[in-house]
Amino acid sequence: MRRSTTALLALGAVTAAAAGGVLFLGAGDGTGSPGKGGDGLPPATATVVRTDLVLSRTVDGRIDFAQRRAVKAAVEGTVTVAAAEGRTVRRGEALYELNDKPVTLLYGPVPAFREMKKGHRGSDVLQLERNLRDLGYGAGLYVDTEYGEDTEAAVKRWQKHLNRETTGRVGRGDVVFQPAEVKVVSADAALADQVGPDAPVLTIASTRPVVRALLEQTDGALTARGTKVEVTLPSGKTVPGKVAGTVRPEGEGGAEDSGGGGGGGGGGQEGITVEVVLDGGSRAASGEDPEAAASVTFVSEAREGVLAVPVEAVVALRGENGGYGLQVVKGGTAEMIRVETGMTADGRIEVSGAGLRAGMKVGVAKP
């Protein structure tokens, strides 16, 4: 269900009304006196309803993929096979080729920070051995943190399969470790480009689809991790989701922001870019056009099953006690009752009070 983009403005409107009485039916003395019409009845009535009130903000968004980051060359060389944009790359497959040698994707959290060879120890060796095992080169391999003769032999078998020189060593730039399979978002280096160390070669992302949307800086409260949203996809299908965090805008590194919400993200742009994960994961966005706009509704507050009336029905009571009331219409008479007010959304306000129930007729200021 789409929510009004002006719902948040209603809250400010009713606050102003409380101060100046602009939107209220009138003023009463709290004693149960009738309205000022010639017959003692208000000019129009509305019904007290039990409903859900939701404060929301709707903005445009676009389908993207989570955790964008650049892959940079570890060594100098010439791109002999460029990355294929849009391709999903899995363990053991080449991201691109440099100097006619594949740069292979392996899984693991530790980046490839050195050449690995016999005699080395460390967590990078451990995750290399796990990958060799999972790729089918684990015969005789003992998976641990030591790069021993068994590791060297497994690496040689793997290199032979790749038609590479069987050195038994894994050089810097031979592999790229990532947590899982990745999608190639863009090829930052083209075929025959010369790249040096730390030059971006391609941009990758998780295969998990997300929707990115730009909020105003004043909407910082909506960027909190876990904030519920409703996303209307380009096809018109509406799916639920939640805020995963904020991200830096493209052109400022494209990396994920370390913050988790609260208005701290956005990399200095005029607004905050939030990343929304969809319930249902990749199935939710299957077949959607990534070039078309989506619509994202952020729910900042919700009250379920409350009594509500039109904002215009609430009366500012005079007297030293003040407060608010409703002019309850019964048959040919009207009686003022005191009520407590709560959340306002979409032109309705939450009300509660002794004897108040759904179905009652209350006065409003205009037909």
N, C-alpha and C positions, 0 to 999 in steps of 0.2 A: 504494500500500500504506500503510495507516494505521499509525503507530508508537504505542507505549504512551506515555501522558502521564507515566508514572512512570519512564521510562527514565533520566532525569537523576539520579533518586534512587539508582539502582543504583551509580553511581560513588561517591557518598558512603558507601553501605553497605559496599562492598568496601574503601574506605579505612579505615573503622572496623574492619573485620574484620582488616585487615593489622596494625593496632595491637594488637587484643585477641584475635585468633584465634577470634572468635565464630562466624563462618560456615564455618570451615574444617573439613575432614574430621577432622583430628587433628594430631598432630605427629610428625615423623620425625627420624631422625638423619642422613639423606642417604646411608646406606650401602647402601640397597637392601633393608632389612628389610621383612618383610611386615606387614600390618595386624594389629590386635589381636583379630580374631574368633577363635573357637575353632579354626577350621581355617586361620587365617592369612590369610583373605580378607576384604575389606571387606563391609559389609552389603548394598551395592548397587553397581551400576556404571552408567556413562554412556559414550557414544561420543564420541570426538574427531571434530569435524566441521570441514570447511572452509566458511566462510560469510562474509557481510558483517555487520559490526557498525555500528550507527548510534545515536548519541546524539541525542535529539530532544525537542521540547516542543510539545504541541498545545494551541491556544487557539481560542476562538471568534472569528470575524471577520464582516465584512459587505461586500457588493459596493458599490463607490462609484466615483467618477471622480477622476482625478488632477488635481493643481494647482488646487485650489479657490481662488478669490480673489473679492473684492468689486469690483463696478463702481460707482463713486461719481459723482454728478452733478457736472459741471464748472461749471454755472451754476445759478442759481435758476430754478424753474419748477414747473409742474403736470404731473403724469403724466397724459397723455391716452390712451395705450395702454400697459398694463402688460406686463411681460415674461411670456412663456408658459413656465411651468415644464415641464421635460422636453424642450423643443424644441432641436434642433441649429441653430445660426445660422452661416451661411457668409458669405464675403466679399460685401459689397454689400447684405446684408440688415440690417433694423432689429432692434436689440436691444430697444428700447422707443421710445416717443414722448414728447417733452417739449414742452409748449406747441404741440401739434399738428404737431411737426416730428420726423421720424425721427432717432434716434441710430444711426448706421450702423457696422457692424463692418467694419474694414479690417485687412489683415494687415501685421504689422511689429513689430519689437522695441522701437521708440522710442515712448514714450507721447505722446499729443496734449497738449502742454504750453502751446500758444499758438494764437492765430489765425494762419492761414497766408494770405499775400496776396502780390501782385506786389511784387518787390524782395527778398523773403526768400530766405535760403540756409540749407541745413542738411540733416542726415540725415532729419529728419521730412519735408522737402519731397521728397527722393529717394524715400522709401517711399510717399508720397502719389502721386507720378507713376507708380510701378510699379503701384499699385492701379488707377489710372485706365486705364493701358494694359491690364491684365489683365481689367478690366471692359468693355473694348471702346470706350474713349473716347481711344484713343491716336493717332488720325489727326492728323498734323502735330505730335505731341508729341515733344520731345527729352527723354529721361529723364536727368536730372542733378540736381544739388543746388540749382539755381536756379529760383525761382518766377518765370518770365518770362511773356510774352504768350501763348506756346503753352500753358503750364500754366493760365493764367487762362481761356483758351478751352475747354480740356478740362473744367475744373471747371464752367463754365457749361453745357456740354452735359450733364454729369452731373446738375447741379441741375435742369435743365429736365425730365430724365427722372424725377426724384423729385418733380416738381411743387412745387419750392421756388423762392424768389426767386433769380434768376440774378445773384448778386452777383459771382461769380468769386472769392470768398474762402471759406475753410473756417474757420468760427468755432470757438471753444472750445466743446466740448459737442456739436459736429455729428457727430464721429466718435469711435470707440474703436478703438485699435490693439491687436491681440492676435496672438500668433505664428501661430495657425491657427484653424480652425473651433472653436467652443466649444459646450458644452451648458449650458443654463440650469438650474441646480440649484434655485434658489429666487427668487421675486419678493419682494424686501425692501420695495418700495414698491407700494402698490395704486393702482388707478385713482382719480384725483382727489386723490391725496396731493400736498401741497406739499413740495417738496424744495429744500434749499439746497445750496450748494457743499460738497462732501465728504460729503454724505449718501448712504448706500448705497442703490442702486436695485435691484440684483439681484446674485446670486452665480452665478458661472460656473465651469466646470471644463473640462478637456480632455475630448475624447470617448473617450479611452483608459480602459477599465475597469480598476479596481484592486480589491484587497481590503484593507481596513484591519482591523488586529487590535491588541489591547491586551496588552502584555507587562508583567511586573513590572520594577521598577527593577533588580533583581538579574540580569535577563536581558539586560543591556546588550550583551553580546558577540553576541547573536543579531540585533541591529539593524544590524549593519554592512552597508553597501551591497554587494549581490551575494550575500548569504547565501541558499543554496538552500532552497526550501520546497516542500511539496506541499499543494495546496488542494483540499479536498473541497467542491464547490459544492452549493447547495441541492438540485439534482437528483440528487445522489449521484455525479456525474462527478468524477473526480480529475484535476487538471491540474498540471503543474509550474510554478514561478514563481521569482522572486527578490525580495529586499528592495530597494526603490528608495530608501528613506530613512525619516526620521521626520517626522511632521507635528504641528502644533499641534492640540489638540482643538477641537471645535466650541464656540463660546462665547468663544473667545479669538482671534477674528479670522478663523479658518478658513483662514489662509494656510499655504503650505508652509513647513516649517522649513528654515532655511538649512543645518542640519547634514546630514551624510550617514551617520549611524549612530554607534555607539560609546557609546550611552547618553546623548547630550546633548540629545535632543529631548523632547517631551512637554509643554512649556509649563508645568511646575510641577505637573501633575496627578499623581495617585498611580499611576504606571505610564508606559509609553512607547507611544505610538501609532505603529505602523509601517505603511508603505504597501508593498504587494506588487504587482508587475506580473506578469501571467500570460503564460506562453509561448503564442503564438498570438494575442495581442492581443484585439481585440473579438470575434473568432470564438469564443474560448474561453469567454466568458461570454454568448454569444448565447442568448436565450430564458430566462435564469435570473431567478428572482424576487429583485429587489433588497431586498425587505423581509424575506426569510428569512435565517437565519444560515448562514454557511459555517464550515468547520473548517480551520485553518491549522496545519500541522506544520512547525516550524523545525528544520532539520538543522544541529546545531552541529559535529559531527565524524563522520566515516565512515571505516571501515577495510574494504577490499574483499579478499576471498579469503584471510582469515586462519584459522588453526587456533583453535578455541574449544572450551571445555568449560563445564559449569555452574560457577557460582562456588563451590558446595559441594565441588567436586572438588579445589580447590587446598589444599595442605597447607603450613602454616608450618613450615619446617625449623628444628630446634634446632641448637645449636652456635655457635661463634664466627663461622662464615661466614654463618649464617642463610640467608635467601632462601626460595624456594618450590619445591614439588615436586608431582608427580602420582604416584599409586600405580597403576602399569600392571599390569593383570591379564592373564596369559597362561595359558590352561588352568586348572590348579589352583594356580597360584602368583601371587604379587603382588610386584612390584619397584618401589621408589621411585626416580624419576628427577628430577633437578633441571631446572626450567624457568624461563624469563623470562616475566613477565606484562605485559600491555599494557592496552588499552582494555576497559572493561566496559560492557555495555548489555543490557537485557532479560534479566537474570539469567545472562548468559554472559560469560566473560572470555577475552581473547586470550592464547594461550600459544605459546611456541616453545622448542625445545631439541633437542639432538642425538638423533637417532633417533625423534623424535616425528612421527607422521604421522596422517592422517585414517583413521578406522576402528578405531583402537586403543580398547580398553576400559580405563576408568580408574575407580577407586573413588570413591564419594560417601558422605557421612556418613549419608544416610537413603534408604530405598527410594523 
